[in-house]
């Protein structure tokens, strides 16, 4: 693959305060993502000219398909079922509901239907968050004392999980049971970004086992081989990129969310696309997101 094979363009010009959690439903050719701090869910179907913005009563950060009529949404106090057609929300399972200082953050569904979801302090309090496993009504804590959980994704065969704490900036890999998505060993270092420019943020794993990670503060999406080597860096026209997601009928395109949160007026002037969502066209083999198992 050469740089000539790659095209980066604007996918949505709505500037999210903290764009995050993009996912794609192949059955309806619809991309979904959040403005966490803006308390809204964005929806864009196919080649629609603009996205639809759905206001939310709380901060939310991750969405998974249950079936043709329902979605599971991770929010600041729990997991909610959302009726796709109407947007109606109902609490399915509390998640740190007794701690108003935290909210959900990065999350993704394992091939077994298990949701890994991270939480964090609303003002980035050190060690205030955790990474949880949810499947078929059961919720377990996997890792505690996490500050900013990110980069949750899984290998195509479901035998490996990846995650990071952005404040530590080490991308970790752990063996998991492909039937349940539960860890079967201790995490090991996959890639060390400490001392490098930017922070490891959201990630996704393609059909070849390549991990695509948004690097916050560096304005890039990086590709890592299954062996842990950074093999490609794609520049995005904004610094605070947050998370990629495969889209399109062939899953050979990728959208990338971003944020303007924390930028001064001058910094926003110098970064006019901050918070917008980008589209990367490149030859690749993406994977559909599994449905979550309630």
C-alpha positions as CSV (number, residue, x, y, z in Angstrom):
1,X,0.0,0.0,0.0
2,X,1.3,3.5,-0.9
3,X,0.3,6.9,0.1
4,X,-1.3,7.3,-3.3
5,X,-3.8,4.6,-2.3
6,X,-5.1,6.6,0.6
7,X,-7.7,9.3,0.6
8,X,-8.7,11.3,3.7
9,X,-11.8,13.5,3.6
10,X,-14.5,15.0,5.8
11,X,-17.2,12.5,6.6
12,X,-19.3,14.8,8.9
13,X,-18.6,18.5,9.5
14,X,-20.5,18.7,12.8
15,X,-17.8,19.6,15.4
16,X,-18.2,17.3,18.5
17,X,-16.9,18.5,21.8
18,X,-15.7,15.0,22.4
19,X,-16.4,12.7,19.5
20,X,-16.0,9.1,20.4
21,X,-17.3,5.5,20.2
22,X,-18.0,5.1,16.4
23,X,-19.6,1.9,15.3
24,X,-21.3,0.7,12.1
25,X,-24.3,-1.4,11.4
26,X,-23.9,-3.2,8.1
27,X,-27.6,-4.3,8.0
28,X,-28.7,-0.7,7.7
29,X,-25.5,0.9,6.3
30,X,-25.5,3.3,9.2
31,X,-22.6,4.8,11.2
32,X,-23.2,5.8,14.8
33,X,-20.9,7.8,17.1
34,X,-21.1,10.0,20.2
35,X,-20.3,13.5,21.4
36,X,-19.7,12.4,25.0
37,X,-19.4,15.9,26.5
38,X,-22.1,17.3,24.2
39,X,-24.5,14.6,25.3
40,X,-25.6,13.4,21.9
41,X,-25.6,10.5,19.6
42,X,-24.9,11.0,15.9
43,X,-26.3,8.9,13.1
44,X,-25.3,8.9,9.4
45,X,-26.8,6.4,6.9
46,X,-25.0,5.5,3.7
47,X,-24.0,8.5,1.7
48,X,-26.4,10.9,3.4
49,X,-25.3,14.5,3.1
50,X,-25.5,15.1,6.9
51,X,-25.7,13.3,10.1
52,X,-28.7,13.3,12.4
53,X,-28.0,14.4,16.0
54,X,-30.0,12.7,18.8
55,X,-29.8,14.6,22.1
56,X,-29.2,12.4,25.2
57,X,-30.0,12.9,28.9
58,X,-26.6,11.9,29.9
59,X,-23.0,11.3,28.8
60,X,-22.7,8.1,26.7
61,X,-19.8,6.6,24.8
62,X,-20.4,3.2,23.2
63,X,-23.1,1.5,21.2
64,X,-23.7,-2.1,20.2
65,X,-26.4,-3.7,18.1
66,X,-28.6,-6.2,19.9
67,X,-31.0,-7.0,17.0
68,X,-32.8,-5.2,14.2
69,X,-34.9,-3.2,16.7
70,X,-32.6,-2.5,19.7
71,X,-29.2,-1.2,20.6
72,X,-27.2,-1.4,23.9
73,X,-25.7,1.9,24.9
74,X,-23.0,2.5,27.6
75,X,-23.7,5.7,29.5
76,X,-22.4,7.4,32.7
77,X,-24.5,5.4,35.1
78,X,-25.4,2.2,33.3
79,X,-26.1,0.1,30.2
80,X,-29.2,1.2,28.4
81,X,-31.4,-0.4,25.8
82,X,-32.2,2.0,23.0
83,X,-35.0,1.4,20.6
84,X,-33.5,2.1,17.2
85,X,-36.6,3.5,15.6
86,X,-37.8,5.8,18.4
87,X,-34.7,6.5,20.4
88,X,-36.5,5.4,23.6
89,X,-34.1,4.5,26.4
90,X,-34.6,2.1,29.3
91,X,-32.0,1.1,31.9
92,X,-30.8,-2.5,31.4
93,X,-28.0,-2.7,33.9
94,X,-26.5,-0.1,36.3
95,X,-22.8,0.6,35.9
96,X,-21.1,2.6,38.6
97,X,-24.4,4.3,39.1
98,X,-23.4,5.0,42.7
99,X,-20.4,7.0,41.6
100,X,-21.4,10.3,40.0
101,X,-17.8,11.2,39.4
102,X,-17.3,8.6,36.6
103,X,-18.6,7.9,33.2
104,X,-18.2,5.3,30.5
105,X,-15.6,5.7,27.8
106,X,-14.1,3.3,25.3
107,X,-15.8,0.0,24.5
108,X,-16.2,-2.8,21.9
109,X,-17.9,-6.1,21.4
110,X,-15.9,-9.4,21.4
111,X,-16.8,-12.0,18.8
112,X,-18.6,-14.0,21.5
113,X,-21.1,-11.2,22.0
114,X,-19.4,-9.9,25.2
115,X,-19.0,-6.2,25.7
116,X,-15.8,-4.8,27.1
117,X,-16.5,-1.3,28.4
118,X,-14.3,1.1,30.3
119,X,-15.1,3.8,32.8
120,X,-13.1,6.9,33.9
121,X,-13.4,10.0,36.1
122,X,-15.2,12.9,34.4
123,X,-12.2,15.1,35.1
124,X,-9.6,12.4,34.5
125,X,-9.1,11.5,38.2
126,X,-6.2,9.1,38.5
127,X,-7.2,5.5,38.8
128,X,-10.9,6.3,39.1
129,X,-12.0,4.0,36.3
130,X,-12.1,0.3,35.3
131,X,-12.6,-2.1,32.4
132,X,-15.6,-4.4,32.7
133,X,-16.9,-7.5,30.8
134,X,-20.6,-7.8,30.2
135,X,-22.4,-10.8,28.6
136,X,-25.8,-12.4,28.9
137,X,-26.8,-10.5,32.0
138,X,-23.5,-10.9,33.8
139,X,-21.1,-8.0,34.6
140,X,-17.5,-8.5,35.9
141,X,-14.7,-6.2,36.6
142,X,-11.6,-7.1,34.6
143,X,-9.1,-4.4,35.4
144,X,-9.4,-1.6,38.1
145,X,-7.4,1.5,38.9
146,X,-7.6,2.7,35.3
147,X,-7.5,6.4,34.4
148,X,-8.4,6.6,30.8
149,X,-9.4,3.2,29.3
150,X,-9.0,3.1,25.5
151,X,-8.0,1.0,22.5
152,X,-10.3,-1.9,23.4
153,X,-10.4,-4.3,20.4
154,X,-10.1,-8.0,19.6
155,X,-8.3,-10.3,17.1
156,X,-10.4,-11.8,14.3
157,X,-10.4,-15.3,16.0
158,X,-11.4,-13.8,19.4
159,X,-8.3,-15.2,21.1
160,X,-6.6,-11.8,21.9
161,X,-7.8,-8.6,23.4
162,X,-6.1,-5.2,23.3
163,X,-6.5,-2.2,25.6
164,X,-4.6,0.7,27.0
165,X,-4.7,3.3,29.8
166,X,-3.9,6.5,27.7
167,X,-2.2,8.1,30.7
168,X,0.3,5.2,30.8
169,X,0.5,5.0,27.0
170,X,1.3,1.3,26.8
171,X,-0.8,-0.8,24.4
172,X,-1.5,-4.1,26.1
173,X,-2.4,-7.5,24.7
174,X,-4.1,-10.4,26.7
175,X,-5.2,-13.9,25.8
176,X,-8.9,-14.4,26.1
177,X,-11.3,-17.3,25.8
178,X,-12.8,-17.1,22.2
179,X,-16.1,-18.5,23.5
180,X,-16.6,-15.9,26.3
181,X,-14.2,-13.0,25.8
182,X,-12.8,-13.5,29.3
183,X,-9.0,-13.2,29.9
184,X,-7.2,-16.4,30.4
185,X,-3.7,-14.9,31.2
186,X,-2.1,-11.7,32.5
187,X,-1.8,-8.8,30.0
188,X,1.6,-8.3,28.3
189,X,3.1,-5.3,26.5
190,X,2.2,-5.0,22.8
191,X,3.5,-1.6,22.0
192,X,5.2,1.1,24.1
193,X,4.3,4.7,23.3
194,X,5.8,6.1,26.4
195,X,8.0,9.1,25.5
196,X,6.5,9.3,22.1
197,X,4.3,12.0,20.7
198,X,0.6,11.8,21.4
199,X,-1.5,9.3,23.4
200,X,-2.9,5.9,22.4
201,X,-6.7,6.4,22.0
202,X,-9.4,4.3,20.4
203,X,-8.6,1.3,18.2
204,X,-10.1,-1.4,16.0
205,X,-8.7,-4.7,14.6
206,X,-9.1,-5.6,10.9
207,X,-9.6,-9.1,9.3
208,X,-5.8,-9.5,9.0
209,X,-5.2,-8.8,12.7
210,X,-3.8,-5.3,12.1
211,X,-4.7,-2.9,14.9
212,X,-5.6,0.6,13.8
213,X,-5.2,3.2,16.6
214,X,-6.1,6.9,16.8
215,X,-3.2,8.8,18.4
216,X,-4.6,11.7,20.4
217,X,-2.6,14.9,20.2
218,X,-0.7,13.7,17.1
219,X,-3.4,13.9,14.4
220,X,-2.8,10.4,13.1
221,X,-4.2,6.9,12.8
222,X,-1.5,4.3,13.2
223,X,-1.5,0.7,12.0
224,X,0.2,-2.1,14.1
225,X,1.0,-5.5,12.8
226,X,0.0,-8.6,14.8
227,X,3.6,-8.7,15.9
228,X,3.5,-5.3,17.5
229,X,5.3,-3.2,14.9
230,X,3.9,0.2,13.8
231,X,3.7,-0.3,10.1
232,X,1.7,2.7,8.8
233,X,0.8,6.2,10.0
234,X,-2.0,8.2,8.3
235,X,-2.3,11.9,8.9
236,X,-5.7,13.4,9.8
237,X,-6.3,17.1,9.5
238,X,-6.9,17.6,13.2
239,X,-4.8,16.9,16.3
240,X,-7.2,15.3,18.8
241,X,-8.3,12.2,16.9
242,X,-10.1,9.7,19.1
243,X,-11.3,6.4,17.5
244,X,-11.6,4.6,14.1
245,X,-14.4,2.4,12.8
246,X,-14.8,0.3,9.6
247,X,-17.7,1.4,7.4
248,X,-19.2,0.7,4.0
249,X,-20.8,-2.3,2.3
250,X,-17.3,-3.8,1.9
251,X,-16.0,-2.6,5.2
252,X,-13.0,-1.2,3.3
253,X,-13.4,2.4,4.5
254,X,-12.8,3.9,8.0
255,X,-14.2,6.8,9.8
256,X,-12.3,8.6,12.6
257,X,-13.9,10.8,15.3
258,X,-12.1,13.7,16.9
259,X,-12.6,16.4,19.6
260,X,-12.2,20.1,20.4
261,X,-12.6,19.6,24.2
262,X,-9.8,21.3,26.1
263,X,-8.7,23.6,23.3
264,X,-8.4,27.3,23.8
265,X,-10.1,29.7,21.3
266,X,-6.8,30.3,19.7
267,X,-6.1,26.6,19.4
268,X,-9.5,26.0,17.8
269,X,-8.8,28.7,15.3
270,X,-5.6,27.0,14.4
271,X,-7.3,23.6,14.3
272,X,-10.6,24.4,12.4
273,X,-11.6,20.7,11.9
274,X,-11.3,19.8,15.6
275,X,-14.3,17.7,16.6
276,X,-15.3,16.7,13.0
277,X,-15.4,13.1,11.7
278,X,-13.1,12.0,8.9
279,X,-13.3,9.3,6.3
280,X,-10.3,7.3,5.2
281,X,-10.4,5.4,1.9
282,X,-7.7,2.7,1.6
283,X,-7.4,-0.9,0.5
284,X,-8.1,-2.9,3.6
285,X,-10.2,-5.8,5.0
286,X,-12.4,-4.5,7.8
287,X,-14.6,-6.6,10.0
288,X,-18.3,-6.1,11.1
289,X,-18.9,-5.4,14.7
290,X,-20.5,-8.5,16.5
291,X,-23.9,-8.2,18.1
292,X,-23.9,-7.9,21.8
293,X,-25.4,-10.8,23.8
294,X,-27.9,-9.6,26.4
